[in-house]
Amino acid sequence: MKKFVITGAPGTGKTSIINHLKIKGYNCIDEISRKIISEQLAINGEVLPWKNLSAFSKRVFTLRESQLLNSKNTLIFFDRGIVDVYAYMKVDSLKIPKHLEESIKKNRYNTKVFYTPIWEKIYVNDKQRKESIEQAKIIENVLLSSYRFYNYQLIKVPKDSVEERANFILAHIK
């Protein structure tokens, strides 16, 4: 299985690593939450994590599942996976739909999942990222326990330059 997830709490450098891997010529699937949030903000929509997390989670799950199912069987990196939707729903104590859990069990990524740990030095808020650093730490814990629950092996990406973080990931997939 050549489909690798890079996960972690908000603001931990996942997208920077994905963008760097793209520059190096690797196939990458972008994080879609920010795109959904930007679209909803532009139309004054309600499908936002701070307004309607249930509807937001449903949309994110549908799109992430589609990304996974439609990806080719070549080396590919995903900026978050479908397990992330499960974890975020758990953080807010939302009921997890049965089809989401079934999809997580059936539609698998490589068992090695890379996670970027909380790094206060690089953490910033913006229009799409409203979580405090304390909320981000809670999210991190639930993400890690969720991936473990679904039998993924978590590999902690060191706090280093984007180049070094990307190289660390590449060294662990060979």
N, C-alpha and C positions, 0 to 999 in steps of 0.2 A: 504494500500500500504506500503510494507516494504522495498522499495528500496530508500535509502537515498543518496543524493549527498553531498560531501564535496567539496566546490569550493573556489576560491580566486585567487588573483594575483599570479604570479610566486614567489617562494621563501618565502611563508608564512607558511610553515609547514604542508601542506596537506598530503604529502606522508609519513611523519614521523608519523602522526596520523593514517593513514591507516595501516602502518606497525605495529604499536602498537596494533591496533584493531585485526590484524591477529594473533599476539602473544597471545592475549586474547581469541582466538578461533572463532572470527567472520568472516563471509564470506565477502570478499572484492574484488573489481575489480580494478586492477591497472590502473594508468594513462598510456596512450599509446603514448602520444606525444614524450616523452623521448626515448622510444623504437624505434619509427620511425626515430627520429633524429639520434640516434646512428647507426642504420642500414644504413641510407643515408650517414653519415659521413664515415663509413667504406668502402663504395663503391664509394665514391666521387659523390654521387647522387645529383639530383636537387630538390627533394621533401623535401625542408627545408623551415621553415617559413621565413627565411631571403633571400631566393632565389626565391621561388615560393609558396607564401602563399596560393594561390588559389588551387593548386594541393595538398599541404600539408593539407589544411582544408578539402578538399574532402576526402582524405584518413582517416584523423582523424574522420570525421563524420561517414563514412561508418563503421569503426571499433567500434566506441562508440555506434552507433545505434545497431549494431550486439550484443555488450555486453549487452545492455539493453534488447533487444528482446529475447536473449537466456538465460537470467538469470532466475533462478527459483523464485517462489513466496515465498521466505524465507527472513528473515532479511539479508540485504546485503548493503554494503557501496560502493559507487562509488567515485573514485578519479577523479572528474570532470564529467560533463554530456554533453549531446548533446547541451544544451543551451550555454555552454562554446564556442563551435565552432562558433555559431551565433555571440557571443560577440566579439571574436577575429577577425572575418571577419568585423564586424562593426568598430572596432578600426582602421583597415586599409582601411575603406571605400570600401570594396569589395561588389560586387553584391551578395545578399543572394539568393541562388537557392530556388525556390518555394517548391521543395520536402523536403528541409531541414526545412523550416518553417512548412510545413504540418506534418512532422514527430515530431517536437517539440510539436505541438498541440495534436497530436494523442497518442504519446508514452510518457507517463508521469511517473515521479518519485513521491515519497511522496511529498506533498506540502511543508513540512518543508525542507529547504535547509540550510545546515550549511556552513558558510563562515569564512575563516581565514583572518583577516585583515592584512594590510601592517604592517610589524614589522621590522623596519630597523636594529634592533639588530641582527636578524638571517638571514638577506638577504645576499646572496652571488651569484656571477656570476660563471659560469663554461662553459664547451664546449656546453652544450645544452641550458643553460639559459643565453642569451645575453642581455636581457632587462635591462635598467638602472632602478634605483629605481623610477625615475620620470615616465618612461614608465609603470612601474608596477602599479603606482597610477592611471594612466589613464585606464589601463586594469581593475583594481579593480572597478572603477566607472562604466564602461560599463558593466562589469559582473553583478554588482548589479542591474543596471537599466534593463538589459536584463531578469534576473530572475523575477524581479517585473513585467515586461511587460507580461510575460507568467504566471502570477498569482501564483508565488511561494512565500512562507513566508520565509524571510531570518532571520537566527539566527546567531548572531555574536559569534564566539568562542573566549573566553578570551585569552589574551596573558599570558600563564602560561606554566608549564612543559607539556611535551607530555602526560604523565599519566593523569594530571588534565584536559587537553583539551579533551582527549578521554572520561574520566569520565563525563565531561560536556555534551558531545554529547549523551552518553548513558543515562544520566538522562533525557534528553529532548525527547527521543523516546518512553518513557513508557507511 
